[in-house]
Amino acid sequence: MRAVQIKKHGATETVEFMENVPEPQINDTQVLVAVHAMSINPVDYKFRQGMAGFKGEKFPLTLGGDFSGVVAQIGNAVTTLKPGDPVYGYAFVLNGGSGAFSEFVASNEKNTAMKPVNATFYEAAALPLTGTSAVQSLEEMIKIKNGQKILIHGGAGGIGSIAIQIARKKGAFIATTVSAKDISFVKEIGADIAIDYKTQRFDEILRDYDAVFDTVGGETYLRSFNILKKGGVINSMLESPDEKLVNKYDVRALSQFTITNNVRLDRLKEYVDSGDVKPYVDRIFDLENIREAFRYFETEHHRGKVVLRTQNVNS
Ligand SMILES: NC(=O)c1ccc[n+]([C@@H]2O[C@H](COP(=O)([O-])OP(=O)(O)OC[C@H]3O[C@@H](n4cnc5c(N)ncnc54)[C@H](OP(=O)(O)O)[C@@H]3O)[C@@H](O)[C@H]2O)c1
């Protein structure tokens, strides 16, 4: 089968499109999926580069986590899926999968679920990590409620664009930070206030917010404390709680590590199938053009997700 692999960590040039990779073997709790589409997440280039916390041990390694496709085979202990099922999931190698950027993937049953009916294979592939990150953050960590005010950073990104739509469904008042060219996009998907982060300071505009969902980190995270009301909450995808700021502003700070399990994938499917959430696919690349896809994802502005496809796909 054809797959995208690395033999060492490094820049885009370390990525190789291989023609004759053996199909992955599944264990009792995995499914083998004929992959139709995949999407790129920041963790894929962090892993390719071998950044701290994202190092592989045995090479070659197949890159990628997010995928959609059709179940080809199931392990002996698998009960929730069967051959022929259209699915989506997360098969990152550091998560126990065989790597998604490949024509076939071995994915843990617990990280795989039926794909939304209301989504194409391309759209379904755009969802697993970002969509479950948004579900976990808003429903389980922040627990956003009707009428509350939330600031969502990076509103046109993979996570931010899904988070805005979930927060809108929950009835929240939503402010978001984006580049100027994304202002009308985030307003269309549900933001009440859109702030151009390159020319405006959100902490000089917003006050007394109930919650912040931080998908950016760094000084954006630090300045976010200032806009929270007492007792408010900030959840970050990148930063550990800053205790000094927690005490100074009398707020709660949370740090999220996303687990893309089938409970959250099923919840995401409900949002998509009800029409409340729509994934945004920015561009689709053929799998063999993976280097160009990484270059585009890492160096050019993308809105929503960058998707890859195999020759298995027809929609
Ligand atoms: N902890 C976990 O388990 C976990 C899980 C998933 C993801 N993450 C991390 O979460 C982060 C976001 O992921 P993603 O998939 O949403 O990435 P993404 O699709 O690349 O989106 C990031 C967004 O942030 C925007 N942005 C950049 N700098 C900004 C700033 N200073 N202020 C406001 N917005 C800014 C970008 O806009 P422009 O393009 O216009 O600059 C882009 O739209 C990544 O670092 C990722 O590694 C963590």
The ligand as a MOL file (V3000), in Angstrom:
LIG
                    3D

  0  0  0     0  0            999 V3000
M  V30 BEGIN CTAB
M  V30 COUNTS 48 52 0 0 0
M  V30 BEGIN ATOM
M  V30 1 N -3.4880 19.8220 24.1210 0
M  V30 2 C -3.9800 19.0330 23.1740 0
M  V30 3 O -4.3670 17.8850 23.4120 0
M  V30 4 C -4.1030 19.5900 21.7800 0
M  V30 5 C -4.9590 18.9470 20.8600 0
M  V30 6 C -5.1310 19.5220 19.6000 0
M  V30 7 C -4.4430 20.6830 19.2680 0
M  V30 8 N -3.6160 21.2590 20.1780 0 CHG=1
M  V30 9 C -2.9070 22.5000 19.8350 0
M  V30 10 O -3.8630 23.5500 19.7250 0
M  V30 11 C -3.3750 24.5380 18.8180 0
M  V30 12 C -4.4720 24.9090 17.8140 0
M  V30 13 O -4.7690 23.7920 16.9960 0
M  V30 14 P -5.6140 23.9510 15.6490 0
M  V30 15 O -5.7610 22.6070 15.0630 0
M  V30 16 O -6.8200 24.7790 15.8710 0 CHG=-1
M  V30 17 O -4.5510 24.8080 14.7690 0
M  V30 18 P -4.7880 25.6800 13.4340 0
M  V30 19 O -5.8300 25.0490 12.5800 0
M  V30 20 O -3.4400 25.9130 12.8380 0
M  V30 21 O -5.4000 27.0580 13.9710 0
M  V30 22 C -4.6880 27.9570 14.7380 0
M  V30 23 C -5.3630 29.3190 14.5640 0
M  V30 24 O -4.7930 30.2520 15.4920 0
M  V30 25 C -4.7120 31.5030 14.8420 0
M  V30 26 N -3.7190 32.3350 15.5180 0
M  V30 27 C -2.3630 32.3040 15.4420 0
M  V30 28 N -1.8190 33.2260 16.2560 0
M  V30 29 C -2.8550 33.8510 16.8730 0
M  V30 30 C -2.9460 34.8870 17.8350 0
M  V30 31 N -1.8540 35.4690 18.3450 0
M  V30 32 N -4.1750 35.2660 18.2530 0
M  V30 33 C -5.2910 34.6880 17.7800 0
M  V30 34 N -5.2760 33.7000 16.8460 0
M  V30 35 C -4.0670 33.2930 16.4150 0
M  V30 36 C -4.3690 31.1730 13.4120 0
M  V30 37 O -4.7880 32.2490 12.5950 0
M  V30 38 P -3.8690 32.8320 11.3880 0
M  V30 39 O -3.6070 31.6690 10.4730 0
M  V30 40 O -4.7420 33.8670 10.8020 0
M  V30 41 O -2.6170 33.3720 12.0440 0
M  V30 42 C -5.1760 29.8980 13.1690 0
M  V30 43 O -6.4450 30.1920 12.6230 0
M  V30 44 C -2.1130 23.9350 18.1780 0
M  V30 45 O -0.9620 24.4730 18.7720 0
M  V30 46 C -2.2290 22.4580 18.4820 0
M  V30 47 O -0.9860 21.7900 18.5140 0
M  V30 48 C -3.4290 20.7560 21.4300 0
M  V30 END ATOM
M  V30 BEGIN BOND
M  V30 1 1 1 2
M  V30 2 2 2 3
M  V30 3 1 2 4
M  V30 4 1 4 5
M  V30 5 2 4 48
M  V30 6 2 5 6
M  V30 7 1 6 7
M  V30 8 2 7 8
M  V30 9 1 8 9
M  V30 10 1 8 48
M  V30 11 1 9 10
M  V30 12 1 9 46
M  V30 13 1 10 11
M  V30 14 1 11 12
M  V30 15 1 11 44
M  V30 16 1 12 13
M  V30 17 1 13 14
M  V30 18 2 14 15
M  V30 19 1 14 16
M  V30 20 1 14 17
M  V30 21 1 17 18
M  V30 22 2 18 19
M  V30 23 1 18 20
M  V30 24 1 18 21
M  V30 25 1 21 22
M  V30 26 1 22 23
M  V30 27 1 23 24
M  V30 28 1 23 42
M  V30 29 1 24 25
M  V30 30 1 25 26
M  V30 31 1 25 36
M  V30 32 1 26 27
M  V30 33 1 26 35
M  V30 34 2 27 28
M  V30 35 1 28 29
M  V30 36 1 29 30
M  V30 37 2 29 35
M  V30 38 1 30 31
M  V30 39 2 30 32
M  V30 40 1 32 33
M  V30 41 2 33 34
M  V30 42 1 34 35
M  V30 43 1 36 37
M  V30 44 1 36 42
M  V30 45 1 37 38
M  V30 46 2 38 39
M  V30 47 1 38 40
M  V30 48 1 38 41
M  V30 49 1 42 43
M  V30 50 1 44 45
M  V30 51 1 44 46
M  V30 52 1 46 47
M  V30 END BOND
M  V30 END CTAB
M  END
